[in-house]
Amino acid sequence: MESAATVARARALSSALPRPLGFVPTMGALHEGHLELVRHARERCAAVLASIFVNPLQFAPNEDLATYPRDLNHDREKLAAAGVDALFQPDAPAMYPANFSTFVEVEPLGALFEGAQRPGHFRGVTTVIVKLLNILQPDVLFLGQKDAQQAVLLRKMIADLDFLVDVEIVPTVREPDGLARSSRNRYLDSTRRAEAVTLYQALCTTLRALEDGARKADALAAGAASLSPSAQLDYLEIVDAETFEPIEKFRPPAFVIGAARFGTTRLIDNLWVPLRPSIGSG
Ligand code: AMP
């Protein structure tokens, strides 16, 4: 696996790879969720490029930028074993020189939910992805459904700004008990780990209640009641799959989304409810 740390070298590496070229952006501390994105990219594309960059622009001053897990040697091994052709691993000054002053925002989606909880977060995400797309010029961008709002927001940005890249959203990879794989799961001790699965359970309870015909308020209350009492719920909602606006009357396509804190660790998760063809049609 070739690698680049500078923008110039990354451009050169990328332009020499066969097409279609798949791109998997990450912040490292790689797990099965990331590798699933690579597998999808391998299947669909002739070459796969990954990036590892803990993007300071998407962390607020009170967040975990300094302590975010970093494991570059293992990450490189995992990417090489998964068949990644080239890795871009810039440092912050390579991406944001001292005079950097241009930012991209998606409104109003970027201000909802994760955007409201983490001011500036999505501005950091969209700005870094614009830079990465411009540097690497991939044909297909692979994103995880685990970060559904991020995926929907980036797909909107790509459409609005006419980027010539397809977006493929890959289903969430979970632990056997249902907890979504996340780099931040490393922060959980065994007590918190046992509690953390209740975020997934809260989403499942909410969705089951909705599918059984419960009113939204009752479904959300049932979901919230499945969350560990020691967790702090940031939000639990049912949103439109395109706009991420809350919907009052449940109907697919939608996401059931949730975020909660387990001690100092904040986790997010969601369930996607696709439009299903009605039985008997066609
Ligand atoms: P991150 O390193 O957290 O920025 O994530 C990089 C990419 O991996 C994003 O597109 C995430 O949505 C995706 N991802 C993270 N966790 C999972 C998971 N459990 N399943 C599928 N994709 C994931």
Boltz pocket constraint, residues with backbone or C-beta under 6 A from the ligand:
constraints:
  - pocket:
      binder: B
      contacts: [[A, 25], [A, 26], [A, 27], [A, 28], [A, 32], [A, 33], [A, 34], [A, 36], [A, 37], [A, 142], [A, 143], [A, 144], [A, 145], [A, 146], [A, 147], [A, 170], [A, 171], [A, 172], [A, 173], [A, 174], [A, 180], [A, 181], [A, 182], [A, 183]]
      max_distance: 6.0
